[in-house]
Amino acid sequence: MTLNNSLMPHYRQAALKFALFFITAALALVMPATESFAAAAAPSDPAEEYMQKQEYSKAAEVYSKLLQDDTDNVHLLFNYGTSLNFVNEQTRAVEVLSKCSALLEKKLAAKHDTVEAELLAHVYNNLSKCFVSLEKYDDAINACQLGLKRSAGLSWLYYNLGDALKQKGEPLKALDNFQKALALDPSDISSSLKIVECHYTMENFNEAGKILTELAKFYPENSEILFNLGSVYYKQNKADEAIKIWKAIAEREPESKFGRISKDWLSELKVSVDTSAKLMAETIECKLMNFAFLKPANFYVAKFSESTENSIFMLSSHIYDETNKNTAEISLSVSAQALAEPQDYKRFAKEWQKNQASSGQNFELISEKEMSVGRGAKPGLIWEYGAQYNKVGIKGATAAFITNGYAVLIWLNATPSTFSKAVKDFYGLMNSFTDIGAAE
């Protein structure tokens, strides 16, 4: 399975102002610049559960009611303000978070408390995010500076300070703060992308290209990185390379934001795009392990590797998230691993559940059932779960079973709002799984 990577003929640059587009909405890459404070409520608190599920409107309603009887509870105020920000009620969020910061400043003036000082830094962080959304950049800068006095090690404060400075038209100062954020958290891809934006704004296309090229090595399936690498190529008068990247994105994921923009830009460049073949369901065979499955029509193969010991097929799709108002990248994967000795599928499944729980936060097993998997009716365990990975709330499903001496996993990662659509493809792929040569 390969995309059409044939070289495009040379095209003269059109009079188009191609720019960078950043979403950072892919599940594996998001690093939100706002957060909730988990210590505010017990795990059984419905408001905290709503926050974990990204049902922010419901969370805001609960926090509002709780505050009626506890008006100066700084933890409740913080989470209430944060939930309001997520539902785009920034003006009200500023009022709530400002009250929270004033109460904490008063407490800390009377007696220093490390935990409350850290909370105050987070309050200023979320205040700055609200101010940026309201285009009050000087207020955002001031909030970040106050936050850094309380916690100089909070990378998000440098990130938001950089964001406010960039929006204010000071990319060089912004660059310095994004670099500080990245130094504190080297895994934060959003800081790297902001550094790219700054270089792009200052027309340092070579520096922007170097960073995107390195990111593409680690995330070869990420359309956001590839799309923007194409934009940099175009600015470097490498139209052929830009077109090749945009064409691949437009053909493999025509419904995603980057797919649509790529298609529009290619249209202006008079480059045709054929999306019909990429949207078809297709049988994928792993001949080294003798199994096959049907790739759903709206997914493309983002990455795969095969061997007699380990094989993995990573599929991606894009579904519009009605709650977050963005396009979410959905991952659906199939992996198989050779077993050194016979193993019960239930034991294998439980080990994988533990791995999922330890890899994220707030792991919740929503449902679990035994059922036959694939055309060969292999006994398997299927479960649905919720969790947070890299600060992103997800809802997923996994099937675990044994076939021909291999332990097989089929798993889906979606957002809570897109799960109901994506899970249909999960069950469709699972039911299509078959051993090559098995009777139909």
Residue pairs with C-beta under 8 A, 6 or more apart in sequence:
1 282
1 284
1 301
1 304
3 248
3 251
3 252
4 247
4 248
4 251
5 244
5 248
7 240
7 244
8 240
8 243
8 244
8 247
8 271
9 240
10 239
10 240
11 239
11 240
11 243
11 269
11 270
11 271
12 239
13 234
13 237
13 239
14 268
14 269
16 265
16 268
16 269
18 231
18 234
18 235
18 242
18 265
19 200
19 231
20 196
20 197
20 200
20 228
20 231
20 232
21 224
21 227
21 228
21 231
21 257
21 258
21 261
22 193
22 194
22 197
22 224
22 228
23 224
23 257
23 258
23 326
23 327
24 30
24 31
24 189
24 190
24 193
24 224
25 224
25 321
25 324
25 326
25 327
25 328
25 329
26 222
26 223
26 224
26 328
26 329
27 328
27 329
27 330
27 331
27 389
27 392
27 394
27 413
27 414
27 415
28 219
28 329
28 331
28 389
28 390
28 413
29 189
29 190
29 219
29 222
29 224
29 390
30 190
30 390
30 391
30 392
31 185
31 188
31 189
31 190
31 191
31 390
31 391
32 391
32 392
33 125
33 129
33 156
33 159
33 160
33 163
33 190
34 82
34 85
34 86
34 125
34 126
34 129
35 82
35 122
35 125
35 126
35 156
35 391
36 48
36 51
36 78
36 79
36 82
36 83
37 75
37 78
37 79
37 82
37 119
37 122
38 48
39 75
39 115
40 48
40 75
40 76
40 78
40 79
41 47
41 48
41 75
41 76
41 79
42 48
45 62
46 62
47 59
47 62
47 63
47 66
47 79
48 59
48 79
50 56
50 58
50 59
50 62
50 83
51 59
51 79
51 82
51 83
52 362
52 364
52 386
52 388
52 393
53 386
53 393
53 395
53 416
54 86
54 323
54 324
54 393
54 415
54 416
54 417
55 323
55 416
56 83
56 86
56 87
56 323
57 83
57 87
59 79
59 83
60 80
60 83
60 84
60 87
60 89
63 76
63 79
63 80
63 83
64 80
66 73
66 76
67 73
67 76
67 77
67 80
70 76
72 103
74 100
74 103
74 104
74 107
74 116
74 119
74 123
75 119
77 96
77 97
77 99
77 100
77 103
78 97
78 100
78 119
78 122
78 123
78 126
80 96
81 93
81 94
81 96
81 97
81 100
81 123
81 126
81 127
81 130
82 93
82 97
82 126
84 90
84 92
84 93
84 96
85 93
85 126
85 129
85 130
85 133
88 133
90 130
90 131
90 133
90 134
91 134
93 126
93 130
94 127
94 130
94 131
94 134
97 123
97 126
97 127
97 130
98 127
100 123
101 120
101 123
101 124
101 127
101 146
104 116
104 119
104 120
104 123
105 120
107 113
107 116
108 116
108 117
108 120
117 150
117 151
118 150
118 151
120 147
120 150
121 147
121 148
121 150
121 151
121 154
121 157
122 147
122 154
123 147
124 143
124 144
124 146
124 147
124 150
124 157
125 143
125 144
125 147
125 154
125 156
125 157
125 160
127 140
127 143
128 140
128 141
128 143
128 144
128 147
128 157
128 160
128 161
128 164
129 140
129 160
131 137
131 139
131 140
131 143
131 164
132 140
132 160
132 163
132 164
132 167
135 167
137 164
137 165
137 167
137 168
138 168
140 160
140 161
140 163
140 164
141 161
141 164
141 165
141 168
143 160
144 157
144 158
144 160
144 161
144 164
145 161
147 154
147 157
148 154
148 157
148 158
148 161
151 157
153 184
154 184
155 180
155 181
155 182
155 184
155 185
155 188
155 191
156 181
158 177
158 178
158 180
158 181
158 184
159 177
159 178
159 181
159 188
159 190
159 191
159 194
161 177
162 173
162 174
162 175
162 176
162 177
162 178
162 181
162 191
162 194
162 198
163 174
163 194
165 171
165 173
165 174
165 177
166 174
166 194
166 197
166 198
166 201
171 197
171 198
171 201
171 202
172 198
172 202
174 194
174 198
175 195
175 198
175 199
175 202
178 191
178 194
178 195
178 198
179 191
179 195
181 188
181 191
182 188
182 191
182 192
182 195
185 191
189 215
189 219
192 211
192 215
193 215
193 224
193 225
193 228
195 211
196 208
196 211
196 212
196 228
196 232
199 205
199 207
199 208
199 211
200 208
200 231
200 232
200 235
203 235
205 232
205 235
205 236
206 236
208 232
209 229
209 232
209 233
209 236
212 225
212 228
212 229
212 232
213 229
215 222
215 225
216 222
216 225
216 226
216 229
219 225
220 302
220 303
221 302
221 303
221 314
221 316
223 249
223 253
223 256
223 258
223 259
223 329
224 258
226 245
226 248
226 249
227 245
227 246
227 249
227 258
227 261
227 262
229 245
230 241
230 242
230 243
230 245
230 246
230 249
230 262
231 242
233 239
233 241
233 242
233 245
234 242
239 269
243 266
243 269
243 271
246 262
246 265
246 266
247 262
247 266
247 271
247 273
249 256
249 258
249 259
249 262
250 259
250 262
250 263
250 266
250 273
250 275
251 273
251 274
251 275
251 277
251 278
252 259
252 278
252 300
253 259
253 278
253 300
253 316
253 317
253 318
254 260
254 263
254 273
254 275
254 278
254 279
255 298
255 318
256 318
256 327
256 329
257 318
257 326
257 327
259 318
262 273
263 273
263 275
266 272
266 273
267 273
278 300
279 297
279 298
280 297
281 294
281 295
281 296
281 297
282 294
282 295
283 292
283 293
283 294
283 295
284 292
284 293
284 294
284 295
284 301
284 313
285 291
285 292
285 436
286 292
286 306
286 311
286 313
286 336
287 306
287 436
288 306
288 307
288 308
288 311
289 306
289 308
289 311
289 336
289 404
289 406
290 404
290 435
290 436
290 437
291 336
291 403
291 404
291 406
291 408
291 433
291 434
291 435
291 436
292 433
292 434
292 435
292 436
293 313
293 334
293 429
293 432
293 433
293 434
294 428
294 429
294 432
295 301
295 315
295 429
296 315
296 317
296 332
296 425
296 428
296 429
298 317
298 425
299 315
299 316
299 317
299 330
299 332
299 425
300 315
300 316
300 317
301 313
301 314
301 315
302 314
302 315
302 316
302 331
303 312
303 314
304 311
304 312
304 313
304 314
305 311
305 312
308 338
309 337
309 338
310 335
310 336
310 337
310 338
311 335
311 336
312 333
312 334
312 335
312 336
313 333
313 334
313 335
314 331
314 333
315 331
315 332
315 333
315 334
316 329
316 330
316 331
316 332
317 329
317 330
317 332
317 422
317 425
318 327
318 328
318 329
318 330
319 327
319 328
319 330
319 414
319 418
319 421
319 422
320 326
320 327
320 328
320 418
321 327
321 328
321 415
321 417
321 418
322 417
323 415
323 416
323 417
324 415
324 417
328 414
328 415
328 417
328 418
330 412
330 413
330 414
330 418
330 422
331 412
331 413
332 410
332 411
332 412
332 422
332 425
332 426
332 429
333 409
333 410
333 411
333 412
334 408
334 409
334 410
334 429
334 433
335 408
335 409
336 406
336 407
336 408
336 409
337 406
337 407
338 405
338 406
339 402
339 405
339 406
339 407
343 402
343 407
344 402
345 378
345 379
345 380
345 381
345 400
345 401
345 402
345 407
346 381
348 400
348 402
348 407
349 380
349 381
349 383
349 398
349 400
352 398
352 400
352 409
353 365
353 383
353 385
353 398
356 363
356 385
356 387
356 398
357 363
357 387
359 389
360 387
360 388
360 389
360 394
361 387
361 388
361 389
362 386
362 387
362 388
363 385
363 386
363 387
364 385
364 386
364 387
365 383
365 385
366 383
366 384
366 385
366 386
366 395
367 383
367 384
368 381
368 382
368 383
368 384
369 381
369 382
369 383
370 379
370 380
370 381
370 382
371 380
371 382
372 378
372 379
372 380
373 379
373 380
373 382
373 399
373 401
373 410
373 430
373 431
373 433
374 401
374 403
374 430
374 431
374 432
374 433
374 434
375 431
375 432
375 433
375 434
375 438
375 440
376 403
376 433
376 434
376 435
376 438
378 401
378 402
378 403
379 401
380 399
380 400
380 401
381 399
381 400
381 401
382 397
382 398
382 399
382 400
382 430
383 397
383 398
384 395
384 396
384 397
384 423
385 395
385 396
385 397
385 398
386 393
386 394
386 395
386 396
386 416
387 393
387 394
387 396
388 394
389 413
392 415
393 415
393 416
394 413
394 414
394 415
394 416
395 414
395 415
395 416
395 419
396 411
396 412
396 413
396 414
396 419
397 411
397 412
397 419
397 423
397 426
398 409
398 410
398 411
398 412
399 409
399 410
399 411
399 426
399 430
400 407
400 408
400 409
401 408
402 408
403 435
404 435
408 433
410 426
410 429
410 430
410 433
412 419
412 422
412 423
412 425
412 426
414 421
414 422
414 423
434 440
